């Protein structure tokens, strides 16, 4: 658990809060996205009755804590130290069950957001309008419009128009929950503009249509280029990662069972029936680059591979800078703690 009073700790590992009413789907979201649980298995999950904390450290870029809050949490309970919790939070995800009467959820959302904003104005407020798989397309749009209007009207009535709420239509039965979590996580990555710029340079020099930088464990995309994201494209990328990891786990290990199924030699090519090629390459132990390339452009595979080598090298440099910053902040935090622990703030001399 982090030292929440340490200003450096929140910069090293931001916290994501999952909040909402009971049975809105918070725990199911966490299990499906980060534990590869089948959506059908979530039907047997018990209701959360205490705050559950989990570290998500799949790669250098997906590095945060998720706190899953029970729906019956009472902000006015004196034993609930909401100031301590909100102070170190990077994003607050509030889950609303779209198939239920959401008036009570909107009232809880308003209370949660106003309390959190007073403690930490830098929190990103993310609203998941969840379980939309049971709604028609028209009903989805109408529900999102109604919730968006009511939530912002409540903030305007309280004189808090400057609070920005982001809304997502989500379901654990398709890839919408992964795309929504991708958008949430991207806001917590300080290197995002650098990564997007690197991807733009890479695709423009390689004749590539679209590129994603994926975390292969959670299928969250860390970054993509500046062209719009198409849901079907994203779903194909996720399916490709599943295929690559599954096959690698069968054939990628040595005869004695040792080795790593996903390593720097990992690569896959899938040709679609619409003259498009899907191309996957390993970037780091947990990151993969997935590209959409036209067949005629893929004939220059040597050029793409050379540019990919330059891209991977640049990503590693970004990674090294990040680790130096983390080590520096940890060192400064350690020095400050030692100063506080000694009489009159005098540092101890080494023995």
N, C-alpha and C positions, 0 to 999 in steps of 0.2 A: 504494500500500500504506500502511496506517495506521501511525502511530508507536505500537507496542503498549505502550510504557512510559508513554504519555500517558493519565492517567485520564480526560481529557475525550473522547478519541477514541472510546472504547468506548460512551459515552453518545450520541455523535452518529451513529455507524453501527455497530450491533451485528453480530456475526458468527454465521452459521449453519454448523455443520459437518455434512457428509454422510458418515457412516461405515458400515461393514459389511463382510462378507466379499466376496471377488471374485465377480463375476457376480450379485450380489444385486439389481442394478437401480438403483444410485445415479445413474449418469450419465444413464440413460434418464429418470429422474424429473426431473432438472434440465432436460434438453433439451425434454421435453414441456411442463413447466409454464412455463418462462421463455423458450423459443425457438420455441414453437409447432410443434415437430417432430411429425410423424404417429407414433403409437405403433408402426406397422408398420416405419417407417424405423429405429427404435432397434435392431432385430434386427441391423443392420449396423455398430453402434458397436463400436469396438475397446475392449478392456479398459483401464481407466485405470492408467498405470504411474508417475504422479507427481502431486503435489498440484496441483489446478487451482483457481485463485482467480478469482472473478468478482464485479464490482460489480453489484448490482441496485438501480437508482435510478429506478424508473419514476414515482414520485410522491413527495410529501413524506412520505407515510405508509408506502410500501414502499421502504425505504432501508436496505439492508444488504449485507453480503458473504457469498457462499456459497463454502465451501471443500469441494471434492470430494476425498476421500482414497482412495488405492488400497487395495484390500482386504488387501494383504500388509504393511501398515505395522507396524513392530515398535516397540512402546513402550519396549523395553529397549535399543534401539539408541542409543548415546551421541550420535549425530549428530541424533537426533530430540528437539528441545526442546519436549516436550509442555507444560511449564509456560507458556512464552511463548504457545503456541497457545490453551490453555484459559483463560488469564487474561482474554482479551478476547472470550470467546464468550458470546453470548446464549442460543443454543439448540444442542443436539447432537441431530441426527436419526440414529438407528441403524436401518439397513434390514436386515430379516431375510427371507430367501426362504422363504415358507410352503410351497413345493412341494419343498423340500430337507430333509435331516436337519439340524435347527437346533440340535443340541447344541453343536457347535463355535461357532456364532454366539452362543449364550447365554453361553458361557465368555468369548468376546471382548467381549461386551456388558458383563459384570460387570467385567472388567479395565478397560475404557474408562471406565465410569461411576465406579468407585472412584478411578481416577487423576484424572479431571476434577473430581470433587467435592472432593477434597483441595486442589486448586489454586483452584477457584472454586465455592463452595457455591451461588451464585445461578444457575447454569446450569439451563435448562429441558431435561429429558431426555425426548425424544420417540421412541417406538418405532414404526416403520412395519412392520407385518406385511404384506409385499408379495407381489404376484403371486397375489392371492386369486381372480382371475378364473377360475382353473382348478379351484377347489374348490366343492363343494356348500355350500348355506347352513348345514347342520348341521356340516359339516367346518370351515367358517370359524369358527363359534362355539366349537367344541371346540379348534381350534388356538389361537385367541386366549386361551381360558381356560387352556390348558396353558402357553403361553409366559408369560402374566401370572403364573401361580402359581410357575413355576420361577424366573423372574427375581427376583420379590420374596422368595422363599425364600432365594435365594443372598445377597441383600442382608441379610436378617434373620440368616443364619448369620454374616455378617461384622460384625454389630452396627451396620448402617447402615439401620435401618428408616425413618429420617426422610427418606431420599431418595425423592422421588416420581417415578414413571415414568408417562408417559401413552402409551396404546396406541391405534393406528389400523389398521383394515383398509384396505389401499390396492391400487389397480391403475391402470396408465396407460391401460387400455382403457375406463375410465369416469370419472366426475367425482369419484370418491372421493379421488384424489390431490390434486385442487384443493381439496377441502373440508378435507383433513388439513393441507395447507400453509396454508390460511386460519387454522386454529386455532393453528398454530405461530406465524405472523406476528403474529396479534392479541396474543399474550402479550408481544411485543416493542414494542408501541405504547403509550407511557405515556398517550396521550390516549383510550384505549379507553373508559373509563367515561364520559367527556364525550360521545364520539360516540354511544354506546348511549343515553345520556340524551336527546340531541338527536333521535335516531330515534324513541324512545318518545313524546316530546312531539309530533313531527311526525305520526305515524300516529294518535295518539289524537285529534288535532284535525282530521284530514282524512278519517276514516272508511276508513282503509287497513288491509288485512288483514295484510300483511307487507312489510317494506322491507329492502333490502340496499344497502350502500355498497360498490361494486365498484371494483377497479383494472382498467381495461378492457384493459390489456396482458396481464396474467397470469391474469385471471379469478379472482384471489384476492379474497374479500370481506373488506374491512377491518373492517367492523362490521355488525351487524344489531340489530334490536330484541330485546326480552326474550322474545318468543314463540318456541317451539321451531322449529328448522330442519328442514324436511322435504326429503329428498334429491331428490325429484322437482321440488319448487319450485326448489331450487338449480340443477338441471340445466336447467330451462326458462330461468332467468335467464342462464346461461352461453350457451345457444343463441341467446337474443335478442341478447346482446352481439356474438356472432359475426356474426349477420345484419346488425346495425346498422353494424358496422365494415366488413364486406365491401361493403355497398351504398354507404356513405359514400365508400369508396375509389374506387368507380366513378363516382358521380354528385356527390360532394361537392366535387370540385376544379373550378377554373375551366377555361375552354376551353384556356388556355395551359399547364395543368398545375400552376399555382401555387395557393397557399392551403392550408388544413388541413382534412382530411376530417372530423375530429372537433373541434368547437369549441362555443362557448357557445350556438349555435343548434341543436345536435344534440338531437333528441327523437324518440321512437318510441312508437307505440301498437299493440299486438297484442291482438285480441279472441279469446279461446279459446271453444270450443264448450260450456263449462260455466258460462256467465254470469260469467266472470272476465276482467278486463282487465289486461294487462301494460303498465306505463307506465315508460318510461326517459327520464331527463333528465340532461344534462351538469351536473356539479358543478364540477369543475376540469378542466384539460387532460388529466388522466389518471384522473379519478374519475367514476363515474356512479352515480346513484341509480336502482335498479330496484324498482318497487312492484307488489304484487298488490292489485287493487281490484275489488270487486263492481260490476257494471254500474250498479246503482241508485245507488251511492255516486259513481261516476265522472261521473254527471250533474252533480255539483257540481264540475266540473273547475276553475272559477274559484277556488274556495276552496282546492283542492289546489295550484294554481299559486301562489297568494298565500303559502300556508304553505311551499311549496318555496322561494320567494324568500327568506323569512326563514331557512329552514334553510341554504340556500347561503351567505347572509351570515354566519351563525354559524360555518359550516365555514371560511370564509375568515379569520375572526378567530382560530380555533384554529390555522390554518396560519400566520398572522402571528406569533402568540405563539411557535410552534415555531421559526420562523426567527430570531426575536430571541434565543431561548435558544441556538440553534446558533451564531449570530454572537458572542454574549457568551462562550460557551465557547471558541470558536476564538481570540478576542482574549485571553482569560486564558491559554490555552495558549501563544500567541505571546509574551506578556509573560514567562511563566515560562521559556520556552526562552532568551529574550534574557538573562534574569538569570543562567541557568546558564552562558551562553556568555561572560560578562564576568568579569574578574578580581575575586575577593573578592565576587562577587555584586553589584557596583556597576553599576547600569544605565547604558548609553551615553547621552550627551547628544545631542540631535538636532543635525545639522550646519546 
